[in-house]
Amino acid sequence: MTRTPSRSTALDALHRSLGATMTDFAGWDMPLRYGSERDEHNAVRTAAGLFDLSHMGEITVSGPRAVDLLNFALVGNIGSVGVGRARYTMICREDGGILDDLIVYRLEESTYMVVANAGNAQIVLDALTERAAGFDAEVRDDRDAYALIAVQGPHSPAIVKSVTDADLDGLKYYAGLPGTVAGVEALIARTGYTGEDGFELFVAPADAEKLWQALTEAGAAYGLVPCGLSCRDTLRLEAGMPLYGHELTTALTPFDAGLGRVVKFEKTSPDEHSDDFVGREALLAAAGRAETAPPRRLVGLIAEGRRVPRAGMSVVAAGQVIGEVTSGAPSPTLGKPLAIAYVDAAHAEPGTAGVGVDIRGTHEPYEVVALPFYKRQK
């Protein structure tokens, strides 16, 4: 069996020149870390970090009925998204299982950009293309049209402001506007996956290196450091943000994942059938089950000891398995190991006593807490 070679981003040579440890992630060669994961993590919490996220999958949906297609294909109400704004949503199967979680940007009146996770980009593209039948709308694979660079952390507004004349003060969270950053045309989005303020900059791949270097120079006085995927994972874990393949899978509906709020059964659209969407009936049933007999709930677990929990480990109480860890790692911010886990509703309340994680046969004690573990001061 021949192994498909990993894809490289436009910044691949630059990462290697910085001494990055590279890893295969969803078929892409990506920087895992440049030096200390802890230092990179702490830089984002206290100053700023610079990320290459060019592995994410951009799909453009345009045309007179683009909004109707997206309302049908996704679980959210895309018709209520204004031009220049963005919406976190999901795409589900007919049985309600989550295919991916997404961000949809409304770029123009009838033009939207759907950003999918790298490992699911082809699945999302195929699903949108299939679901477009009968709609006057075009679904275009734009994965090769963009590089994506993120600046995250409390100093990110000052850094990006220093290289753009775009109105960043007027740019709300989950909004995006076209502008010029360091002489490069970009979609400037106030979004991120770290729990901090920050920006994601969509640019042409040919402009990526110029923009990265300009941001590096502008950020030098602010403590900006290049950051890899490893600290991105610990940052999102502390912020209680779900990761596809861990907290979200096709075996779970949004209601099972505690994210039923993203499902909108009433949608805004000129289409008289706009409330119909893929998975609607299954999700109505899932919503009913969640109200009457809550499934396992997603909670945070904080270790009392030093042993680190990992995905797939059992959560236990009184010698019985009551759940499963979906993500776990040491927390640089809290100084303790953390986990996100699905646990039986009877053990999901913060402060529930007697809960542990089975780490190689030993039941290590953990405190049940509400998510997120970390919330930035605004």
C-alpha positions as CSV (number, residue, x, y, z in Angstrom):
1,M,0.0,0.0,0.0
2,T,1.6,3.3,-1.1
3,R,1.3,6.2,1.3
4,T,-0.1,9.4,0.0
5,P,2.5,12.1,0.5
6,S,1.5,14.9,2.8
7,R,0.5,18.2,1.4
8,S,2.6,21.3,2.3
9,T,1.3,24.8,3.0
10,A,2.8,27.9,1.4
11,L,4.8,28.5,4.6
12,D,6.5,25.0,4.7
13,A,10.0,26.2,3.9
14,L,9.7,29.0,6.4
15,H,8.6,26.6,9.2
16,R,11.6,24.4,8.5
17,S,13.9,27.4,8.6
18,L,12.5,28.3,12.0
19,G,13.4,24.7,13.2
20,A,9.8,23.6,13.5
21,T,9.1,20.0,14.4
22,M,6.8,18.9,11.6
23,T,4.0,16.3,11.8
24,D,1.4,14.8,9.5
25,F,-2.0,16.2,10.4
26,A,-5.1,15.3,8.3
27,G,-2.8,14.7,5.3
28,W,-0.9,18.0,5.7
29,D,2.7,18.5,6.9
30,M,2.2,21.0,9.7
31,P,4.4,22.5,12.5
32,L,3.7,20.7,15.8
33,R,6.0,23.1,17.7
34,Y,9.0,25.4,17.2
35,G,10.5,25.1,20.6
36,S,8.7,24.7,23.9
37,E,5.0,23.9,23.7
38,R,4.5,25.4,27.1
39,D,6.2,28.7,26.1
40,E,4.1,28.9,22.9
41,H,0.9,28.3,24.9
42,N,1.8,30.9,27.5
43,A,2.7,33.4,24.8
44,V,-0.8,33.2,23.4
45,R,-2.3,33.6,26.9
46,T,-0.1,36.6,27.9
47,A,1.1,38.2,24.6
48,A,0.5,36.8,21.1
49,G,1.1,33.7,18.9
50,L,1.3,33.3,15.2
51,F,-0.2,30.2,13.6
52,D,-0.3,28.7,10.1
53,L,-3.8,27.2,9.6
54,S,-3.6,26.8,5.9
55,H,-4.7,23.2,6.2
56,M,-8.3,24.3,6.9
57,G,-10.7,23.7,4.0
58,E,-12.4,26.7,2.3
59,I,-15.5,26.1,0.2
60,T,-17.3,29.0,-1.6
61,V,-21.1,28.8,-2.0
62,S,-22.5,31.5,-4.3
63,G,-25.5,32.2,-6.5
64,P,-29.1,33.4,-6.2
65,R,-30.1,30.5,-3.8
66,A,-26.9,30.1,-2.0
67,V,-28.6,30.9,1.4
68,D,-31.3,28.4,0.7
69,L,-28.8,25.7,-0.1
70,L,-26.9,26.4,3.1
71,N,-30.1,26.4,5.2
72,F,-30.9,23.0,3.7
73,A,-27.4,21.6,4.0
74,L,-26.5,22.8,7.5
75,V,-28.3,22.9,10.8
76,G,-27.9,26.6,11.5
77,N,-30.0,29.6,10.3
78,I,-27.7,31.0,7.7
79,G,-30.3,33.4,6.5
80,S,-29.9,35.5,9.6
81,V,-26.1,36.0,9.0
82,G,-25.5,39.6,7.8
83,V,-22.9,40.5,5.2
84,G,-19.5,40.7,6.9
85,R,-20.6,38.4,9.7
86,A,-19.8,34.7,10.5
87,R,-21.7,31.9,12.2
88,Y,-20.5,28.7,14.0
89,T,-22.6,25.8,12.8
90,M,-22.5,22.1,11.8
91,I,-23.3,19.8,8.9
92,C,-25.1,16.6,9.9
93,R,-26.1,13.3,8.3
94,E,-29.7,12.4,7.8
95,D,-29.5,10.4,11.1
96,G,-28.3,13.6,12.9
97,G,-24.7,12.5,13.3
98,I,-22.2,15.3,13.1
99,L,-20.1,15.3,9.8
100,D,-18.2,18.4,10.8
101,D,-18.4,21.7,12.7
102,L,-17.9,24.7,10.5
103,I,-17.7,28.5,10.4
104,V,-19.7,30.2,7.6
105,Y,-18.7,33.7,6.5
106,R,-21.1,35.8,4.5
107,L,-18.7,37.6,2.2
108,E,-21.3,39.3,-0.1
109,E,-25.1,39.3,-0.5
110,S,-25.1,35.9,-2.3
111,T,-21.6,34.7,-1.6
112,Y,-20.6,32.6,1.5
113,M,-17.3,30.9,2.5
114,V,-17.7,27.7,4.5
115,V,-14.5,26.7,6.5
116,A,-14.3,23.1,7.3
117,N,-11.8,21.1,9.4
118,A,-8.8,19.8,7.4
119,G,-9.7,16.1,7.9
120,N,-13.3,16.6,6.9
121,A,-12.9,19.2,4.0
122,Q,-13.5,16.6,1.3
123,I,-16.5,15.1,3.1
124,V,-18.0,18.5,3.6
125,L,-17.3,19.5,-0.1
126,D,-18.9,16.3,-1.3
127,A,-22.0,16.7,1.0
128,L,-22.6,20.3,-0.1
129,T,-22.2,19.4,-3.8
130,E,-24.7,16.5,-3.4
131,R,-27.1,18.7,-1.5
132,A,-26.9,21.5,-4.0
133,A,-29.1,19.5,-6.5
134,G,-32.1,21.6,-7.3
135,F,-30.7,24.9,-6.0
136,D,-29.5,27.7,-8.2
137,A,-26.2,27.9,-6.4
138,E,-22.6,26.9,-7.1
139,V,-20.3,25.0,-4.7
140,R,-16.6,25.7,-5.4
141,D,-13.6,24.0,-3.8
142,D,-11.3,26.9,-2.8
143,R,-8.9,25.0,-0.7
144,D,-6.0,25.9,-3.0
145,A,-7.1,29.6,-3.2
146,Y,-6.3,30.5,0.4
147,A,-3.5,30.4,3.0
148,L,-4.7,31.1,6.5
149,I,-2.6,32.8,9.1
150,A,-3.9,33.5,12.7
151,V,-2.7,36.0,15.3
152,Q,-4.1,35.1,18.7
153,G,-3.6,36.6,22.1
154,P,-4.2,39.8,24.1
155,H,-1.7,41.8,22.0
156,S,-3.1,40.6,18.7
157,P,-5.2,43.8,18.0
158,A,-2.2,46.0,18.5
159,I,0.0,43.9,16.3
160,V,-2.5,43.6,13.4
161,K,-3.5,47.3,13.8
162,S,0.2,48.3,13.2
163,V,0.1,46.7,9.7
164,T,-3.4,47.6,8.5
165,D,-5.6,50.6,8.2
166,A,-8.8,48.4,8.4
167,D,-11.2,49.3,11.2
168,L,-10.3,46.6,13.7
169,D,-12.0,48.4,16.5
170,G,-15.3,48.2,14.7
171,L,-14.7,44.5,13.8
172,K,-16.8,42.4,16.2
173,Y,-16.2,38.8,17.3
174,Y,-17.3,36.5,14.5
175,A,-17.2,39.1,11.9
176,G,-14.9,39.5,8.8
177,L,-14.1,42.3,6.4
178,P,-11.9,42.6,3.3
179,G,-8.8,44.7,3.8
180,T,-5.1,45.1,3.2
181,V,-2.7,43.8,5.8
182,A,1.0,44.6,5.3
183,G,0.2,45.4,1.7
184,V,-1.5,42.0,1.1
185,E,-5.2,41.7,0.2
186,A,-6.9,39.7,3.0
187,L,-10.2,38.7,4.5
188,I,-9.7,39.8,8.1
189,A,-11.8,37.7,10.5
190,R,-12.1,38.2,14.2
191,T,-12.3,34.5,15.0
192,G,-10.0,31.9,16.6
193,Y,-9.7,28.6,18.5
194,T,-7.6,29.6,21.5
195,G,-10.0,31.3,23.9
196,E,-8.2,34.6,23.3
197,D,-9.0,37.7,21.2
198,G,-7.4,37.3,17.8
199,F,-7.7,37.4,14.0
200,E,-7.6,34.8,11.2
201,L,-6.3,36.2,7.9
202,F,-7.3,34.5,4.7
203,V,-4.8,35.5,1.9
204,A,-3.6,34.1,-1.4
205,P,-0.9,31.4,-0.9
206,A,1.6,33.5,-2.9
207,D,1.3,36.3,-0.2
208,A,1.5,34.1,2.8
209,E,5.3,34.4,3.4
210,K,5.3,38.2,3.1
211,L,2.4,38.5,5.6
212,W,4.0,36.1,8.1
213,Q,7.3,38.0,8.0
214,A,5.5,41.4,8.4
215,L,3.5,40.1,11.4
216,T,6.6,38.6,12.9
217,E,8.4,42.0,12.7
218,A,5.4,43.9,13.9
219,G,4.9,41.5,16.8
220,A,8.5,41.4,18.0
221,A,8.0,44.3,20.5
222,Y,4.8,42.5,21.8
223,G,6.3,39.1,22.5
224,L,4.7,37.4,19.5
225,V,6.1,33.9,18.9
226,P,5.4,31.3,16.1
227,C,3.1,28.5,17.5
228,G,2.4,25.0,16.4
229,L,-0.6,22.7,16.5
230,S,0.4,21.2,19.9
231,C,-0.2,24.4,21.8
232,R,-3.3,25.1,19.7
233,D,-4.7,21.9,21.2
234,T,-4.0,22.8,24.8
235,L,-5.3,26.3,24.3
236,R,-8.7,25.1,22.8
237,L,-8.9,22.4,25.6
238,E,-8.6,25.0,28.3
239,A,-11.2,27.1,26.5
240,G,-13.5,24.1,26.4
241,M,-13.8,24.1,22.6
242,P,-14.7,20.9,20.9
243,L,-12.4,19.1,18.5
244,Y,-13.8,17.0,15.7
245,G,-13.0,13.3,16.1
246,H,-12.8,13.8,19.9
247,E,-15.9,15.7,21.3
248,L,-17.7,15.6,18.0
249,T,-18.3,12.5,15.8
250,T,-20.8,10.9,13.4
251,A,-22.0,8.8,16.4
252,L,-23.2,12.0,18.2
253,T,-25.8,14.6,17.4
254,P,-25.3,18.3,18.3
255,F,-27.7,17.7,21.3
256,D,-25.6,14.8,22.5
257,A,-22.6,17.1,22.4
258,G,-24.3,19.8,24.5
259,L,-24.4,22.0,21.4
260,G,-28.0,21.8,20.5
261,R,-28.1,25.6,20.5
262,V,-26.5,25.6,17.0
263,V,-29.5,23.7,15.6
264,K,-32.3,26.1,14.3
265,F,-35.6,24.4,13.4
266,E,-36.9,27.8,12.0
267,K,-34.8,29.5,9.3
268,T,-34.8,32.9,7.7
269,S,-35.2,32.6,3.9
270,P,-37.4,33.6,1.0
271,D,-37.7,29.8,0.3
272,E,-41.1,28.6,1.5
273,H,-39.5,25.2,2.4
274,S,-36.5,26.8,4.2
275,D,-37.3,25.0,7.5
276,D,-36.5,21.7,5.9
277,F,-32.9,20.6,6.3
278,V,-30.9,17.4,6.2
279,G,-31.2,15.6,9.6
280,R,-34.2,17.7,10.8
281,E,-36.4,14.8,11.9
282,A,-33.6,12.9,13.6
283,L,-32.5,16.1,15.4
284,L,-36.1,16.9,16.5
285,A,-36.1,13.4,18.1
286,A,-32.6,14.1,19.6
287,A,-33.8,17.4,21.1
288,G,-36.8,15.6,22.7
289,R,-34.5,12.9,24.2
290,A,-32.1,15.5,25.6
291,E,-35.0,17.1,27.5
292,T,-36.6,14.0,28.9
293,A,-33.6,11.7,29.4
294,P,-30.4,13.6,29.1
295,P,-27.7,11.6,27.5
296,R,-24.1,11.6,28.8
297,R,-23.1,15.2,29.3
298,L,-19.8,16.9,28.4
299,V,-17.9,18.1,31.5
300,G,-14.5,19.2,32.5
301,L,-12.3,17.2,34.8
302,I,-9.3,18.6,36.8
303,A,-6.8,16.2,38.2
304,E,-5.9,16.2,41.8
305,G,-2.6,14.4,41.0
306,R,-0.1,14.7,38.2
307,R,-1.0,11.9,35.8
308,V,-2.3,13.0,32.4
309,P,-5.6,11.6,31.1
310,R,-5.8,10.7,27.4
311,A,-8.7,10.3,24.9
312,G,-10.4,6.9,25.3
313,M,-9.7,6.4,29.0
314,S,-12.7,5.5,31.2
315,V,-14.2,7.8,33.7
316,V,-15.2,5.9,36.8
317,A,-17.1,6.2,40.1
318,A,-17.7,3.6,42.8
319,G,-15.9,1.0,40.6
320,Q,-18.3,1.5,37.7
321,V,-17.5,3.1,34.3
322,I,-19.6,6.3,34.0
323,G,-18.0,7.9,31.0
324,E,-15.1,8.4,28.7
325,V,-12.4,11.0,28.2
326,T,-12.5,12.7,24.8
327,S,-9.5,15.0,25.2
328,G,-6.8,15.3,27.9
329,A,-3.5,17.2,28.4
330,P,-1.4,19.1,31.0
331,S,-2.7,22.6,31.4
332,P,0.1,25.3,31.3
333,T,-2.4,27.9,32.6
334,L,-3.9,25.9,35.5
335,G,-0.8,23.9,36.2
336,K,-2.7,20.6,36.4
337,P,-3.8,17.9,34.0
338,L,-7.2,18.5,32.5
339,A,-9.7,16.4,30.6
340,I,-13.0,16.9,28.7
341,A,-15.2,13.8,29.0
342,Y,-18.7,12.6,28.4
343,V,-20.2,11.3,31.7
344,D,-23.5,10.0,32.8
345,A,-25.9,12.8,33.8
346,A,-25.9,11.6,37.5
347,H,-22.2,12.4,37.8
348,A,-22.2,15.6,35.6
349,E,-22.8,18.3,38.2
350,P,-19.8,20.4,39.1
351,G,-18.4,19.2,42.4
352,T,-19.7,15.6,42.1
353,A,-17.6,13.6,44.5
354,G,-15.9,10.2,43.9
355,V,-15.1,10.6,40.2
356,G,-11.9,9.3,38.8
357,V,-10.1,8.4,35.5
358,D,-8.8,4.9,34.9
359,I,-5.2,5.6,34.0
360,R,-3.5,2.2,33.2
361,G,-5.5,0.4,35.9
362,T,-5.2,3.1,38.6
363,H,-8.3,5.2,39.4
364,E,-6.9,8.7,39.6
365,P,-9.2,11.3,41.4
366,Y,-10.6,14.1,39.4
367,E,-12.8,17.1,40.2
368,V,-15.9,17.6,37.9
369,V,-16.2,21.2,36.8
370,A,-18.2,23.2,34.3
371,L,-16.6,24.1,31.0
372,P,-14.7,26.1,30.0
373,F,-11.7,25.7,32.3
374,Y,-10.4,29.1,31.2
375,K,-12.2,32.3,30.2
376,R,-10.3,35.4,29.2
377,Q,-10.9,38.7,31.0
378,K,-12.6,41.1,28.6
